[in-house]
Amino acid sequence: MAGTPSICPTLVYADAKTAIRLLTEGFGFTEVAVYEGEDGSVLHAELAYGNGMVMLGSEGKGGVFDKAMADAGSAGVYVVVEDVDAHHKRAVEHGVEILMEPTDQDYGSRDYMARDAEGNVWSFGTYAPGAA
């Protein structure tokens, strides 16, 4: 289990392929795996950032998770990054909607907030939960 994330946010998207493009190009995630259905929809995808991972897929595929997510709200995901300003710059260059510019927080973190095309809020900052 060493090196493997123990928590992976999991999201469903109406347009999972566009979400993958935004997460990889705009936010710098690395595509680990993408499994497509015969119709070209994304059945399951895994994208990595640092030692974390997010899993996602296309909505409307009818599985148990898809049905459970039908009435769920938007998600908020926090990702630890080393250089908030460089990360923010990359997101801006890829047309990502920025909700909060890079800001120094009272608790010592520097972070910014963005929204993906389907309303999920992504926060990127230097604060590392659980770090000494």
C-alpha positions in Angstrom: 0.0 0.0 0.0 3.1 2.3 0.3 3.0 5.0 -2.4 -0.7 4.3 -3.1 -3.2 7.0 -2.2 -5.7 5.9 0.4 -8.2 8.5 -0.5 -9.3 9.2 -4.1 -12.0 11.7 -4.9 -14.4 10.2 -7.5 -16.5 12.3 -9.8 -18.9 11.8 -12.7 -19.1 14.2 -15.6 -21.6 14.8 -18.4 -18.5 15.3 -20.6 -15.8 13.2 -19.0 -13.4 13.7 -22.0 -13.5 17.4 -21.6 -13.0 17.1 -17.9 -9.9 14.9 -18.5 -8.5 17.5 -20.9 -9.0 20.3 -18.4 -7.5 18.3 -15.5 -4.4 17.3 -17.5 -3.8 20.4 -19.6 -5.1 23.1 -17.2 -4.2 21.6 -13.8 -1.3 19.4 -14.7 -2.7 16.0 -13.7 -1.2 12.9 -15.4 -3.4 10.4 -17.2 -2.9 7.0 -15.6 -5.7 5.0 -17.1 -8.8 5.7 -19.3 -11.3 3.0 -20.1 -13.9 3.8 -22.7 -17.1 2.1 -23.6 -18.1 1.1 -27.1 -20.0 4.4 -27.4 -16.8 6.4 -26.6 -18.0 7.4 -23.1 -15.5 7.2 -20.2 -16.3 4.2 -18.1 -13.4 4.9 -15.7 -10.4 7.1 -15.6 -7.6 7.6 -13.1 -5.6 10.9 -13.1 -2.6 11.4 -10.8 -1.2 14.5 -9.2 1.8 14.1 -6.9 1.0 11.1 -4.7 -2.8 11.6 -5.0 -5.3 10.4 -7.5 -8.8 11.3 -8.7 -11.1 8.9 -10.5 -13.8 9.9 -12.8 -16.2 8.7 -15.5 -19.1 9.7 -17.7 -22.5 10.1 -16.0 -25.5 8.2 -17.3 -23.8 4.8 -17.5 -26.3 3.2 -15.1 -23.9 1.6 -12.6 -24.4 1.7 -8.9 -22.0 4.7 -8.4 -23.6 6.6 -11.3 -27.0 6.1 -9.8 -25.8 7.2 -6.3 -24.2 10.3 -7.7 -27.4 11.3 -9.6 -28.7 13.3 -6.6 -25.3 14.3 -5.2 -24.1 17.9 -5.2 -21.0 19.4 -6.8 -17.7 18.3 -5.3 -14.9 20.3 -3.9 -11.4 18.9 -4.1 -8.2 20.2 -2.5 -4.8 19.5 -4.1 -1.4 20.3 -2.5 1.0 22.0 -5.0 4.5 23.4 -4.5 4.2 26.5 -6.5 0.7 28.0 -6.4 1.5 30.9 -8.7 2.9 28.7 -11.4 0.0 26.3 -11.1 -2.5 29.2 -11.3 -0.7 30.6 -14.3 -1.0 27.3 -16.1 -4.7 27.1 -15.3 -5.3 30.6 -16.6 -3.4 29.9 -19.8 -5.8 27.0 -20.4 -9.0 29.1 -19.9 -9.9 27.7 -16.5 -12.5 29.7 -14.5 -10.7 31.2 -11.5 -12.8 31.8 -8.4 -10.1 33.2 -6.2 -6.7 34.4 -7.3 -3.6 33.1 -5.4 -4.0 34.4 -1.9 -1.8 34.1 1.3 -4.0 32.7 4.1 -3.8 33.5 7.8 -2.9 29.9 8.6 0.2 30.0 6.4 -1.0 28.5 3.1 -1.0 30.2 -0.3 -3.8 29.0 -2.4 -6.3 29.7 -5.3 -9.6 28.3 -6.3 -11.1 27.3 -9.7 -14.2 25.7 -11.1 -14.3 23.1 -13.8 -16.8 23.1 -16.6 -19.4 21.1 -14.6 -19.3 23.1 -11.4 -16.9 21.2 -9.2 -14.6 23.5 -7.2 -10.9 22.8 -7.2 -8.6 24.4 -4.6 -4.8 24.3 -5.0 -2.5 25.3 -2.2 0.6 24.9 -0.2 -1.1 23.7 3.0 -0.6 19.9 3.4 -3.1 18.4 5.8 -1.4 16.2 8.4 2.1 17.5 7.7 4.2 18.4 10.7 
